[in-house]
Amino acid sequence: MKIILISLGVMGYPMAGHLATAGCDVTVFNRSVKKSQLWTTKFNKPHSETLADLPNEIDIVITCLKDDKSILNILTDDDLVNKINPGGFIIDHSTTSVELVREIYSLYKSKSISFYDSPVSGGELGAINGQLSIMVGGDEKTFKKCYDLLALC
């Protein structure tokens, strides 16, 4: 499965590292390219410098963005949307408003892509140690695939 993790902040950087260490096919994207380059050097996995540079045929997108504006800008960008395979899914670990969750959920449902609102608790240490509590909301039918991946983070 081809995984994209977007945003290498306090939570995203170690989560992406856990996926890389577990042998997942993960590519990272961060608006600050330097952080992506550092992550690539440490984990020997690729990064994309723009959304347009992301690989095609993405199965899973994981986001750890800071606010609704960032989430909306990233998750509605055609350079990302058009690269996600039908049957794929998005796991959004951001703190997102209910209104935006519903909007993004509807957008992706119309493309046969599942969207999971999945805020995390545990802070930076929890992310570093792989001990986060993750609260997930979304379609139950495809949750098993999502659950297996979340266990790696």
DRENKE-125334 format. One record per atom (N, C-alpha, C): residue in three letters; x, y, z. Coordinates in steps of 0.02 Angstrom, whole numbers, plus 50000, padded with zeros to 5 digits. Layout:
ALAXYZ;...
END
This chain:
MET500424994150000;MET500005000050000;MET500445006250000;LYS500275010849957;LYS500655017049952;LYS500355022250000;ILE500765024550047;ILE500535029050100;ILE500875035850092;ILE500485041150100;ILE500745047950102;ILE500595050750171;LEU501095053350205;LEU500985056850268;LEU501135064150258;ILE500645068250272;ILE500695075450261;ILE500755079150327;SER501305082550336;SER501465086950392;SER501915083450442;LEU502525085850445;LEU503035082950489;LEU503145087250550;GLY502605088750584;GLY502655092650646;GLY502815088050704;VAL502655090350764;VAL502795086850826;VAL502505079750825;MET501915078950797;MET501595072350795;MET501765068550731;GLY501735071850675;GLY501815068550611;GLY502505065650599;TYR503025069150620;TYR503715066850608;TYR503825059950639;PRO503685059050704;PRO503795052350731;PRO503305047150704;MET502685049050690;MET502205044250663;MET502455041650595;ALA502685046250553;ALA502965044150488;ALA503575039650497;GLY503965041250548;GLY504555037050564;GLY504365029950583;HIS503825029250623;HIS503595022550642;HIS503375018550580;LEU503035021950535;LEU502815018550473;LEU503415016350431;ALA503915020850425;ALA504515019150387;ALA504885013350419;THR504965013450485;THR505315008250521;THR504955001450515;ALA504285001750509;ALA503894995550501;ALA503924992950429;GLY504274996550385;GLY504354994150317;GLY503804996350269;CYS503395001050290;CYS502855003450246;CYS503135007550188;ASP502775007550133;ASP502935011650074;ASP502655018650087;VAL503045022750123;VAL502815029350144;VAL503225034850111;THR502875039850087;THR503175046050061;THR502905051750104;VAL503325056550122;VAL503095062150162;VAL503075068550122;PHE502635072950144;PHE502595079750116;PHE502525084450175;ASN502915089750174;ASN502865095050224;ASN502945101650187;ARG502585106650207;ARG502645113050173;ARG503345115950179;SER503695114350233;SER504405116250241;SER504815110450214;VAL505115111450156;VAL505475106050122;VAL506075103650163;LYS506395108150199;LYS506975106250238;LYS506805100750289;LYS506235101150320;LYS506025095950368;LYS505935089250332;SER505655089450272;SER505575083350232;SER506245080250215;GLN506715084450196;GLN507385082050178;GLN507725078850239;LEU507655081850297;LEU507945078950358;LEU507635072150373;TRP506965071750366;TRP506625065350379;TRP506855060050329;THR506915061850266;THR507145057250214;THR507845054550230;THR508285058950252;THR508965056950270;THR508955052050328;LYS508535053350378;LYS508515049050437;LYS508205042250423;PHE507665042050382;PHE507285035850374;PHE507375032550305;ASN507765035750261;ASN507905032850195;ASN507265031150156;LYS506785035650160;LYS506155035150122;LYS506055041650085;PRO505655041750032;PRO505595047749991;PRO505145053150022;HIS505245059149995;HIS504805064750011;HIS504625068249945;SER504085071949946;SER503885076049889;SER503935083249909;GLU504175087449864;GLU504255094449880;GLU503615098449868;THR503165095849827;THR502515098949814;THR501995093449810;LEU501365095349816;LEU500825090449808;LEU500825087649737;ALA501015091649688;ALA501045089249619;ALA501575083849610;ASP502085083849652;ASP502625078949648;ASP502465072349683;LEU501895072049718;LEU501715065849752;LEU501655060149702;PRO501805054049724;PRO501725048349678;PRO500985047449659;ASN500865044049604;ASN500185042449583;ASN499955036149619;GLU499315034749613;GLU499005028649640;GLU499135027849715;ILE498955032949752;ILE499015033049824;ILE498445028949855;ASP498605024849904;ASP498095020849939;ASP497865024250004;ILE498325027450038;ILE498185030250104;ILE498515037050111;VAL498135041850138;VAL498415048350155;VAL498305049450229;ILE498825051350264;ILE498775052950335;ILE498975060250343;THR498565064150377;THR498715071150388;THR498765072650462;CYS499205077250478;CYS499295079850547;CYS499375087450542;LEU498875090650517;LEU498905097850504;LEU498645101950563;LYS498785108450563;LYS498655112450622;LYS497965115650626;ASP497625116750570;ASP496995120350574;ASP496565118950512;ASP495935121150516;ASP495465119950461;ASP495715122750394;LYS496005128650395;LYS496245131650332;LYS496765127250299;SER497245124750338;SER497765120450311;SER497465113950283;ILE497005111050321;ILE496685104850300;ILE496305105850235;LEU495915111150232;LEU495525112550172;LEU495985113650112;ASN496515117450121;ASN496975118750065;ASN497305112350040;ILE497495107950084;ILE497835101850064;ILE497345096650037;LEU496825095150076;LEU496385089450058;LEU495905090850001;THR495855097049979;THR495445098549921;THR495865100349860;ASP496515099949866;ASP496955101549810;ASP496935095749759;ASP496785097449697;ASP496725092349645;ASP497365088249636;ASP497945091249651;ASP498575087549644;ASP498595081649692;LEU498225082049747;LEU498165076349793;LEU497545072149777;VAL496975075449773;VAL496335071949765;VAL496355067049707;ASN496625069149651;ASN496605065049590;ASN497115059349590;LYS497535058949641;LYS498035053649644;LYS497835048049692;ILE497295048849729;ILE497085043749778;ILE496655038649742;ASN496825032349750;ASN496445026849719;ASN495745026249749;PRO495245024949707;PRO494585023049735;PRO494685017049781;GLY494355016949837;GLY494445011749887;GLY494985013449938;GLY495345018949925;GLY495845021149972;GLY495525024850030;PHE495945027450075;PHE495665031250130;PHE496135036550156;ILE495835041250191;ILE496185046850222;ILE496085046450297;ILE496625047150335;ILE496595047450407;ILE496825054450427;ASP496375058350454;ASP496535065250473;ASP496635065750548;HIS497255066550570;HIS497415067050642;HIS497385074250667;SER497175078750625;SER497135085850644;SER496535087050691;THR496555092550726;THR495975094750763;THR495555098850715;THR494995096050693;THR494605098650638;THR493905100350661;SER493625105650633;SER492925107350649;SER492455102050620;VAL491895101150652;VAL491395096250629;VAL491155098050559;GLU491065104350546;GLU490825106450480;GLU491315104450425;LEU491965105450438;LEU492465103650388;LEU492515096050380;VAL492465092450434;VAL492475085050430;VAL491915082750384;ARG491325085450392;ARG490755083450350;ARG490875085250277;GLU491155091050265;GLU491295093250196;GLU491805088650162;ILE492355087350197;ILE492885083050170;ILE492625075850161;TYR492265073450210;TYR491975066650207;TYR491545066050143;SER491105070850131;SER490665070650072;SER491065070950007;LEU491575075150004;LEU491985075749944;LEU492285068949927;TYR492585065749976;TYR492925059449962;TYR492455053549954;LYS491905053549989;LYS491405048149981;LYS491165047949909;SER491085053849878;SER490855054149808;SER491385051249761;LYS491995050349785;LYS492535047349744;LYS492705040249767;SER492275037349810;SER492385030649837;SER493025030149878;ILE493175035349914;ILE493745035649959;ILE493475036950030;SER493705032950078;SER493475033650147;SER493865039150182;PHE493525042850225;PHE493845048150265;PHE493725046650338;TYR494265046650377;TYR494225045450449;TYR494475051550487;ASP494035054350526;ASP494215059750572;ASP494525056250632;SER495165057450645;SER495535053450694;SER495995057650738;PRO495705062050779;PRO496145065950823;PRO496525061450871;VAL497105063850892;VAL497545059950936;VAL497645063351003;SER497815059251052;SER497975061651119;SER498595057951142;GLY499025061451176;GLY499635058251201;GLY500245062751194;GLY500175068051155;GLY500705072851148;GLY501325070251112;GLU501825074451113;GLU502445072851076;GLU502765066351101;LEU502785065351167;LEU503085059251193;LEU502695053051171;GLY502035053551171;GLY501625048051147;GLY501775046351075;ALA501865051551034;ALA502025050450963;ALA502715047350955;ILE503195049950992;ILE503875047250987;ILE503895039851008;ASN503535038351062;ASN503535031551089;ASN503025026951057;GLY502645029351009;GLY502135025250976;GLY501575023351024;GLN501395027851069;GLN500895026451120;GLN500345031751120;LEU500065033151063;LEU499535038051058;LEU498855034751068;SER498395038651094;SER497685036551094;SER497375039951033;ILE497045036050992;ILE496755038650930;ILE496005037350931;MET495625042650924;MET494885042150922;MET494665042850850;VAL494345037650824;VAL494205037350752;VAL493455037650738;GLY493275041950692;GLY492585042250667;GLY492585041450592;GLY492145037150566;GLY492115036050494;GLY491725029750479;ASP491745027550416;ASP491375021650395;ASP491655015250426;GLU491205011350454;GLU491405005250487;GLU491644999850438;LYS491364999850377;LYS491524994650328;LYS492274994050314;THR492614999650308;THR493324999450290;THR493775000750350;PHE493495001150409;PHE493885002950468;PHE494444997950483;LYS494364991650468;LYS494884986550483;LYS495544988450451;LYS495534990450387;LYS496164992550354;LYS496474998550391;CYS496055003150409;CYS496265009150444;CYS496565007250512;TYR496235002850548;TYR496445000750615;TYR497144997650613;ASP497254993150566;ASP497894989750561;ASP498464994750551;LEU498344999750510;LEU498855004850498;LEU498965009250560;LEU498425011150593;LEU498495015450652;LEU498895012050707;ALA498865005550710;ALA499245001850761;ALA499995002750752;LEU500215004350691;LEU500925005450678;LEU501165012350700;CYS500705017050703;CYS500895023950719;CYS501055024750791;
END
